[in-house]
Amino acid sequence: MSTANLNADDDEIIAATRRWLERAVIGLNLCPFAKAVYVKEQVRYVVSPARTPEELLETLMNELQDLADTDPETTDTTLLIHPFVLNDFLDFNEFLDVADAAVEDMSLDGELQVASFHPDYQFADTDQNDISNYTNRAPYPILQLLREESIDRAVEAFPEAEAIFEKNIETMEGLGHEGWDKLDVGPAR
């Protein structure tokens, strides 16, 4: 596990994030690619102290560059956890365009991309409490920085990658809200 500038609160935030990763993302197999990098300790956890979107953008850009400059065997993905900013999902969702623009402005498109998780994640055209939204719910707002090369390799190894979303919906529907709450991985209904 790689971490950046931790304090006691950061330790608790990372512990909650790891619990979500272990029990939900890996435990429910929501992302069949997550286990390998987790087991190899190639996940970097960064808790941002940012209180404004501008501060978060600065941290995001620093972390994008750091990931681009780091050997993938050391760090394959970064979880940029930002508990103090963009707690409103609509604001968070709008920031994703800023994050994508940063990747492009830094000439890292085609190399890195940003995935998103949020305690109130909501897919378009779904009800706030729809269990399908929980596939992307995390204990804190998180921007995951991913290497496109790693995604390509994972998709090659899992030829039916396009079926993951549908399988995840089925998993969540089988689990239900009560099952999700029992996982104790973050936001409850």
C-alpha positions in Angstrom: 0.0 0.0 0.0 1.3 3.4 -0.9 0.0 6.5 0.9 0.7 10.2 0.9 1.2 12.5 4.0 -1.0 10.7 6.4 -2.4 11.8 9.8 -4.8 9.9 12.1 -7.9 11.1 10.3 -6.4 10.1 7.0 -5.7 6.6 8.4 -9.4 6.2 9.3 -10.5 7.5 5.8 -8.1 5.1 4.1 -9.2 2.2 6.3 -12.9 2.9 5.4 -11.9 3.0 1.7 -9.9 -0.2 1.9 -12.9 -1.9 3.7 -15.2 -0.7 0.8 -12.6 -2.0 -1.8 -12.3 -5.3 -0.1 -15.9 -6.0 0.7 -17.8 -4.4 -2.1 -15.5 -3.8 -5.1 -13.5 -7.0 -4.8 -15.8 -9.0 -2.5 -18.8 -8.6 -4.8 -16.5 -8.7 -7.9 -17.9 -5.4 -9.1 -14.5 -4.9 -10.8 -12.9 -8.1 -11.8 -9.6 -6.3 -12.4 -9.3 -4.8 -8.9 -8.1 -7.8 -7.0 -4.8 -8.2 -8.8 -3.6 -4.7 -8.2 -4.9 -4.8 -4.6 -3.1 -8.0 -3.8 0.1 -6.8 -5.4 -0.2 -3.5 -3.3 -0.2 -1.4 -6.5 -2.9 0.9 -5.2 -1.9 4.3 -4.0 -4.3 6.0 -1.5 -4.2 9.7 -1.3 -6.4 11.7 1.0 -6.7 15.3 -0.3 -7.1 18.1 2.3 -8.7 20.2 -0.5 -11.6 22.3 0.6 -12.3 23.9 -2.8 -12.6 22.5 -6.3 -9.6 24.5 -7.3 -7.5 22.9 -4.6 -8.7 19.5 -5.6 -7.8 20.2 -9.3 -4.3 21.1 -8.2 -4.0 17.8 -6.2 -5.5 15.9 -9.1 -3.0 17.3 -11.6 -0.1 16.5 -9.2 -1.4 12.9 -8.8 -2.0 12.4 -12.5 1.6 13.5 -13.2 2.9 11.3 -10.3 1.1 8.3 -11.7 2.3 9.0 -15.2 5.9 9.2 -13.9 5.7 6.1 -11.7 6.5 2.5 -12.7 3.2 0.6 -13.1 4.8 -2.3 -11.1 5.0 0.1 -8.1 1.7 1.9 -8.6 -0.9 0.8 -11.1 -3.8 3.0 -9.9 -4.4 5.9 -7.5 -7.5 6.5 -5.4 -7.7 10.2 -4.8 -10.1 10.4 -1.8 -11.5 13.9 -1.2 -13.8 13.9 1.8 -13.9 17.7 2.3 -14.9 18.9 -1.2 -17.6 18.0 -3.8 -19.8 16.2 -1.3 -22.8 17.2 -3.3 -23.1 14.6 -6.1 -24.2 17.1 -8.8 -21.1 19.3 -8.0 -19.0 16.2 -8.1 -20.5 15.1 -11.4 -19.8 18.5 -13.0 -16.2 18.3 -11.7 -15.7 15.2 -13.8 -15.6 17.3 -16.9 -12.8 19.4 -15.3 -10.9 16.2 -14.4 -11.2 14.9 -18.0 -10.0 18.3 -19.3 -7.0 18.2 -17.0 -6.0 14.8 -18.4 -6.2 16.2 -21.9 -4.5 19.5 -21.0 -1.6 17.6 -19.5 -1.3 15.5 -22.7 -2.1 12.3 -20.7 -5.2 11.3 -22.7 -4.7 7.9 -24.1 -2.4 7.2 -21.1 -4.5 7.9 -18.1 -8.2 8.3 -17.3 -10.4 9.1 -14.3 -13.2 6.9 -12.9 -15.5 8.2 -10.2 -17.1 7.0 -7.0 -19.3 8.9 -4.6 -21.5 8.3 -1.5 -24.5 9.6 -3.4 -23.6 8.3 -6.9 -26.6 8.3 -9.2 -26.7 7.1 -12.8 -28.8 9.2 -15.2 -32.5 8.3 -15.3 -32.4 6.4 -12.0 -34.1 7.0 -8.7 -31.7 8.3 -6.0 -32.3 5.0 -4.0 -32.1 2.7 -6.9 -29.8 -0.2 -5.9 -28.0 0.0 -9.2 -26.4 3.3 -8.1 -24.6 1.4 -5.3 -22.2 -0.1 -7.8 -20.4 3.3 -7.8 -21.1 4.3 -4.2 -18.1 4.6 -1.9 -17.7 5.9 1.7 -16.2 9.2 0.3 -15.9 11.0 -3.0 -13.1 9.3 -4.9 -11.4 10.0 -8.2 -9.7 6.8 -9.4 -6.7 7.5 -11.7 -6.3 4.6 -14.1 -3.7 3.6 -16.6 -5.3 2.9 -20.0 -2.6 0.3 -20.7 -3.8 -1.6 -17.6 -7.4 -1.3 -18.7 -6.5 -2.7 -22.2 -4.7 -5.6 -20.6 -7.6 -6.3 -18.3 -10.2 -6.2 -21.1 -8.0 -8.6 -23.1 -8.0 -11.0 -20.1 -11.8 -10.5 -19.6 -13.2 -10.6 -23.2 -16.8 -9.9 -22.1 -15.9 -6.6 -20.3 -19.0 -4.9 -21.7 -21.1 -7.4 -19.6 -19.6 -6.2 -16.3 -22.1 -3.4 -15.8 -25.1 -5.7 -16.4 -23.7 -8.3 -14.1 -23.1 -5.7 -11.4 -26.7 -4.6 -11.6 -27.8 -8.2 -11.1 -25.4 -8.6 -8.2 -26.8 -5.5 -6.5 -30.4 -6.5 -7.1 -29.7 -9.8 -5.5 -28.0 -8.2 -2.6 -30.6 -5.5 -2.1 -30.3 -2.5 0.3 -30.3 -4.7 3.4 -27.4 -6.8 2.0 -25.5 -3.6 1.1 -26.0 -2.2 4.6 -24.7 -5.4 6.1 -21.4 -5.0 4.2 -20.7 -1.9 6.3 -18.8 -0.2 3.5 -20.1 3.3 3.6 -23.2 5.2 2.9 -26.4 3.5 4.0 -29.8 4.4 2.6 
